[in-house]
């Protein structure tokens, strides 16, 4: 996929208007969910349980679609705000724990699925 294809895709989304933006957002959200599942699958569940305890793997979420100042649309995949520090400690490690890298492993495991979802979505939008 070259630069011309990227420009053609942006033009097609703009041409479709709100329908194009909605379809693009759905594709991005679907790809983000696949990545979130990959990250969550690489996080070990703790043996702790209780009424207030939250397992990190259950709270890997995707954001809503965001647009930057250049018109590029994206989503963020991360832990919820109150558990973000746990994900950081797992990814980078601490002085008493080695890095487990669930984000890096999740990205490498789902790279093909995410690419397939994005290319299928782009193809679907271009056919409209």
C-alpha atoms as an extended CHARMM CRD file, in Angstrom:
* protein
*
       128  EXT
         1         1  UNK       CA              0.0000000000        0.0000000000        0.0000000000  PROA      1               0.0000000000
         2         2  UNK       CA              1.6860000000        3.1290000000       -1.2070000000  PROA      2               0.0000000000
         3         3  UNK       CA              1.2480000000        6.8070000000       -0.5510000000  PROA      3               0.0000000000
         4         4  UNK       CA             -1.2200000000        7.1530000000       -3.4600000000  PROA      4               0.0000000000
         5         5  UNK       CA             -3.4820000000        4.5150000000       -1.9030000000  PROA      5               0.0000000000
         6         6  UNK       CA             -3.4340000000        6.4090000000        1.3930000000  PROA      6               0.0000000000
         7         7  UNK       CA             -4.4230000000        9.6600000000       -0.3360000000  PROA      7               0.0000000000
         8         8  UNK       CA             -7.1280000000        7.8540000000       -2.3280000000  PROA      8               0.0000000000
         9         9  UNK       CA             -8.4920000000        6.3470000000        0.8810000000  PROA      9               0.0000000000
        10        10  UNK       CA             -8.5700000000        9.7070000000        2.6800000000  PROA      10              0.0000000000
        11        11  UNK       CA            -10.3360000000       11.2420000000       -0.3190000000  PROA      11              0.0000000000
        12        12  UNK       CA            -12.8940000000        8.4060000000       -0.3730000000  PROA      12              0.0000000000
        13        13  UNK       CA            -13.6240000000        8.8050000000        3.3550000000  PROA      13              0.0000000000
        14        14  UNK       CA            -14.0480000000       12.5630000000        2.8610000000  PROA      14              0.0000000000
        15        15  UNK       CA            -16.2900000000       11.9560000000       -0.1450000000  PROA      15              0.0000000000
        16        16  UNK       CA            -18.5510000000        9.6290000000        1.8850000000  PROA      16              0.0000000000
        17        17  UNK       CA            -18.8680000000       12.2390000000        4.6350000000  PROA      17              0.0000000000
        18        18  UNK       CA            -20.2610000000       11.0750000000        7.9720000000  PROA      18              0.0000000000
        19        19  UNK       CA            -20.8820000000        7.5610000000        6.6510000000  PROA      19              0.0000000000
        20        20  UNK       CA            -17.1960000000        7.2670000000        5.7310000000  PROA      20              0.0000000000
        21        21  UNK       CA            -16.0510000000        8.5530000000        9.0970000000  PROA      21              0.0000000000
        22        22  UNK       CA            -18.4010000000        6.1730000000       10.8950000000  PROA      22              0.0000000000
        23        23  UNK       CA            -17.1700000000        3.1830000000        8.8540000000  PROA      23              0.0000000000
        24        24  UNK       CA            -13.5340000000        4.1800000000        9.4030000000  PROA      24              0.0000000000
        25        25  UNK       CA            -14.1980000000        4.4910000000       13.1380000000  PROA      25              0.0000000000
        26        26  UNK       CA            -15.7850000000        1.0400000000       13.2400000000  PROA      26              0.0000000000
        27        27  UNK       CA            -12.7600000000       -0.4830000000       11.5030000000  PROA      27              0.0000000000
        28        28  UNK       CA            -10.3460000000        1.2640000000       13.8780000000  PROA      28              0.0000000000
        29        29  UNK       CA            -12.3670000000        0.1770000000       16.9020000000  PROA      29              0.0000000000
        30        30  UNK       CA            -12.4510000000       -3.4400000000       15.6790000000  PROA      30              0.0000000000
        31        31  UNK       CA             -8.6750000000       -3.4460000000       15.1640000000  PROA      31              0.0000000000
        32        32  UNK       CA             -8.1840000000       -1.8930000000       18.6110000000  PROA      32              0.0000000000
        33        33  UNK       CA            -10.3470000000       -4.5580000000       20.2370000000  PROA      33              0.0000000000
        34        34  UNK       CA             -8.2380000000       -7.2820000000       18.5960000000  PROA      34              0.0000000000
        35        35  UNK       CA             -5.0930000000       -5.6360000000       19.9710000000  PROA      35              0.0000000000
        36        36  UNK       CA             -6.6510000000       -5.2270000000       23.4360000000  PROA      36              0.0000000000
        37        37  UNK       CA             -7.5350000000       -8.9400000000       23.4810000000  PROA      37              0.0000000000
        38        38  UNK       CA             -3.9510000000       -9.8040000000       22.5400000000  PROA      38              0.0000000000
        39        39  UNK       CA             -2.5380000000       -7.6510000000       25.3230000000  PROA      39              0.0000000000
        40        40  UNK       CA             -5.0090000000       -8.9990000000       27.8870000000  PROA      40              0.0000000000
        41        41  UNK       CA             -4.1580000000      -12.5930000000       26.9650000000  PROA      41              0.0000000000
        42        42  UNK       CA             -0.5110000000      -11.9400000000       27.9240000000  PROA      42              0.0000000000
        43        43  UNK       CA             -1.3500000000      -10.7460000000       31.4290000000  PROA      43              0.0000000000
        44        44  UNK       CA             -1.4010000000      -13.4240000000       34.1070000000  PROA      44              0.0000000000
        45        45  UNK       CA             -4.4100000000      -13.3560000000       36.4000000000  PROA      45              0.0000000000
        46        46  UNK       CA             -3.5210000000      -12.9000000000       40.0260000000  PROA      46              0.0000000000
        47        47  UNK       CA             -4.7680000000      -15.2770000000       42.6780000000  PROA      47              0.0000000000
        48        48  UNK       CA             -6.2600000000      -12.3860000000       44.6330000000  PROA      48              0.0000000000
        49        49  UNK       CA             -9.9960000000      -12.1000000000       44.6610000000  PROA      49              0.0000000000
        50        50  UNK       CA            -12.3700000000       -9.9590000000       46.5600000000  PROA      50              0.0000000000
        51        51  UNK       CA            -15.2930000000       -7.6890000000       46.0410000000  PROA      51              0.0000000000
        52        52  UNK       CA            -13.1710000000       -4.6410000000       45.2020000000  PROA      52              0.0000000000
        53        53  UNK       CA            -10.2120000000       -6.2610000000       43.4250000000  PROA      53              0.0000000000
        54        54  UNK       CA             -9.8940000000       -5.6200000000       39.6990000000  PROA      54              0.0000000000
        55        55  UNK       CA             -7.8900000000       -8.0070000000       37.5440000000  PROA      55              0.0000000000
        56        56  UNK       CA             -5.8340000000       -6.0190000000       35.0600000000  PROA      56              0.0000000000
        57        57  UNK       CA             -6.5910000000       -8.3580000000       32.1600000000  PROA      57              0.0000000000
        58        58  UNK       CA            -10.3100000000       -7.5380000000       32.4690000000  PROA      58              0.0000000000
        59        59  UNK       CA             -9.7110000000       -3.7960000000       32.1530000000  PROA      59              0.0000000000
        60        60  UNK       CA             -7.6720000000       -3.3950000000       28.9600000000  PROA      60              0.0000000000
        61        61  UNK       CA             -9.8480000000       -1.0260000000       26.9410000000  PROA      61              0.0000000000
        62        62  UNK       CA             -9.9070000000        0.9580000000       23.7150000000  PROA      62              0.0000000000
        63        63  UNK       CA            -10.6910000000        4.6520000000       23.5400000000  PROA      63              0.0000000000
        64        64  UNK       CA            -13.1640000000        6.3200000000       21.2440000000  PROA      64              0.0000000000
        65        65  UNK       CA            -11.8790000000        7.4000000000       17.8550000000  PROA      65              0.0000000000
        66        66  UNK       CA             -9.8240000000       10.5880000000       18.1030000000  PROA      66              0.0000000000
        67        67  UNK       CA             -8.6580000000       12.9810000000       15.4010000000  PROA      67              0.0000000000
        68        68  UNK       CA             -5.3930000000       14.9180000000       15.6180000000  PROA      68              0.0000000000
        69        69  UNK       CA             -4.7480000000       18.3690000000       14.1510000000  PROA      69              0.0000000000
        70        70  UNK       CA             -3.6730000000       16.8370000000       10.8170000000  PROA      70              0.0000000000
        71        71  UNK       CA             -6.9590000000       14.9540000000       10.3940000000  PROA      71              0.0000000000
        72        72  UNK       CA             -5.4740000000       11.5440000000       11.1850000000  PROA      72              0.0000000000
        73        73  UNK       CA             -7.8450000000        9.3160000000       13.1290000000  PROA      73              0.0000000000
        74        74  UNK       CA             -6.6800000000        6.8590000000       15.7830000000  PROA      74              0.0000000000
        75        75  UNK       CA             -7.6500000000        5.0310000000       18.9580000000  PROA      75              0.0000000000
        76        76  UNK       CA             -5.6960000000        4.2660000000       22.1010000000  PROA      76              0.0000000000
        77        77  UNK       CA             -5.4530000000        0.8450000000       23.7160000000  PROA      77              0.0000000000
        78        78  UNK       CA             -4.5240000000        0.8280000000       27.4100000000  PROA      78              0.0000000000
        79        79  UNK       CA             -5.6250000000       -0.0850000000       30.8970000000  PROA      79              0.0000000000
        80        80  UNK       CA             -8.2470000000        1.9810000000       32.6610000000  PROA      80              0.0000000000
        81        81  UNK       CA             -6.8400000000        5.0280000000       34.4040000000  PROA      81              0.0000000000
        82        82  UNK       CA             -6.7420000000        3.6050000000       37.9190000000  PROA      82              0.0000000000
        83        83  UNK       CA             -4.8720000000        0.4530000000       36.7850000000  PROA      83              0.0000000000
        84        84  UNK       CA             -2.4600000000        2.0680000000       34.3310000000  PROA      84              0.0000000000
        85        85  UNK       CA              0.4080000000        1.9210000000       36.8020000000  PROA      85              0.0000000000
        86        86  UNK       CA              0.1080000000       -1.8830000000       36.9980000000  PROA      86              0.0000000000
        87        87  UNK       CA              0.3760000000       -2.2170000000       33.2390000000  PROA      87              0.0000000000
        88        88  UNK       CA              3.4410000000        0.0550000000       33.2490000000  PROA      88              0.0000000000
        89        89  UNK       CA              5.0990000000       -2.0420000000       35.9540000000  PROA      89              0.0000000000
        90        90  UNK       CA              4.3640000000       -5.2620000000       34.0420000000  PROA      90              0.0000000000
        91        91  UNK       CA              5.6900000000       -3.8260000000       30.7880000000  PROA      91              0.0000000000
        92        92  UNK       CA              8.8610000000       -2.2160000000       32.1290000000  PROA      92              0.0000000000
        93        93  UNK       CA              9.4860000000       -4.1790000000       35.3100000000  PROA      93              0.0000000000
        94        94  UNK       CA             10.5240000000       -2.8940000000       38.7210000000  PROA      94              0.0000000000
        95        95  UNK       CA             13.5550000000       -3.2650000000       40.9400000000  PROA      95              0.0000000000
        96        96  UNK       CA             12.0610000000       -6.4890000000       42.3440000000  PROA      96              0.0000000000
        97        97  UNK       CA             10.3180000000       -7.8460000000       39.2270000000  PROA      97              0.0000000000
        98        98  UNK       CA             11.5700000000       -8.4040000000       35.7140000000  PROA      98              0.0000000000
        99        99  UNK       CA              9.6600000000       -7.0180000000       32.7470000000  PROA      99              0.0000000000
       100       100  UNK       CA              6.8980000000       -9.2880000000       31.4330000000  PROA      100             0.0000000000
       101       101  UNK       CA              6.1560000000       -7.0990000000       28.3720000000  PROA      101             0.0000000000
       102       102  UNK       CA              2.4600000000       -7.9000000000       27.7700000000  PROA      102             0.0000000000
       103       103  UNK       CA              2.0660000000       -4.9420000000       25.4020000000  PROA      103             0.0000000000
       104       104  UNK       CA              5.0370000000       -5.8920000000       23.2430000000  PROA      104             0.0000000000
       105       105  UNK       CA              3.9710000000       -9.5350000000       23.1290000000  PROA      105             0.0000000000
       106       106  UNK       CA              0.3550000000       -8.6110000000       22.3830000000  PROA      106             0.0000000000
       107       107  UNK       CA              1.3710000000       -6.3200000000       19.5400000000  PROA      107             0.0000000000
       108       108  UNK       CA              3.6010000000       -8.9650000000       17.9550000000  PROA      108             0.0000000000
       109       109  UNK       CA              0.9330000000      -11.6880000000       18.3200000000  PROA      109             0.0000000000
       110       110  UNK       CA             -1.8920000000       -9.6380000000       16.8320000000  PROA      110             0.0000000000
       111       111  UNK       CA              0.0740000000       -7.7910000000       14.1350000000  PROA      111             0.0000000000
       112       112  UNK       CA             -1.3270000000      -10.0100000000       11.3660000000  PROA      112             0.0000000000
       113       113  UNK       CA             -4.9150000000       -9.8650000000       12.6380000000  PROA      113             0.0000000000
       114       114  UNK       CA             -4.8440000000       -6.0950000000       13.0160000000  PROA      114             0.0000000000
       115       115  UNK       CA             -3.3390000000       -5.6560000000        9.5330000000  PROA      115             0.0000000000
       116       116  UNK       CA             -6.0100000000       -7.9480000000        8.0680000000  PROA      116             0.0000000000
       117       117  UNK       CA             -8.8290000000       -6.0620000000        9.8180000000  PROA      117             0.0000000000
       118       118  UNK       CA             -7.4790000000       -2.7040000000        8.6180000000  PROA      118             0.0000000000
       119       119  UNK       CA             -6.9240000000       -3.8460000000        5.0280000000  PROA      119             0.0000000000
       120       120  UNK       CA            -10.3510000000       -5.5210000000        4.8230000000  PROA      120             0.0000000000
       121       121  UNK       CA            -11.9870000000       -2.4050000000        6.2180000000  PROA      121             0.0000000000
       122       122  UNK       CA            -10.1030000000       -0.1760000000        3.8120000000  PROA      122             0.0000000000
       123       123  UNK       CA            -11.1000000000       -2.4030000000        0.8970000000  PROA      123             0.0000000000
       124       124  UNK       CA            -14.7360000000       -2.3500000000        2.0310000000  PROA      124             0.0000000000
       125       125  UNK       CA            -14.7620000000        1.4580000000        2.2520000000  PROA      125             0.0000000000
       126       126  UNK       CA            -13.0710000000        1.8640000000       -1.1370000000  PROA      126             0.0000000000
       127       127  UNK       CA            -15.7860000000       -0.2890000000       -2.8000000000  PROA      127             0.0000000000
       128       128  UNK       CA            -18.5700000000        2.0710000000       -1.6830000000  PROA      128             0.0000000000
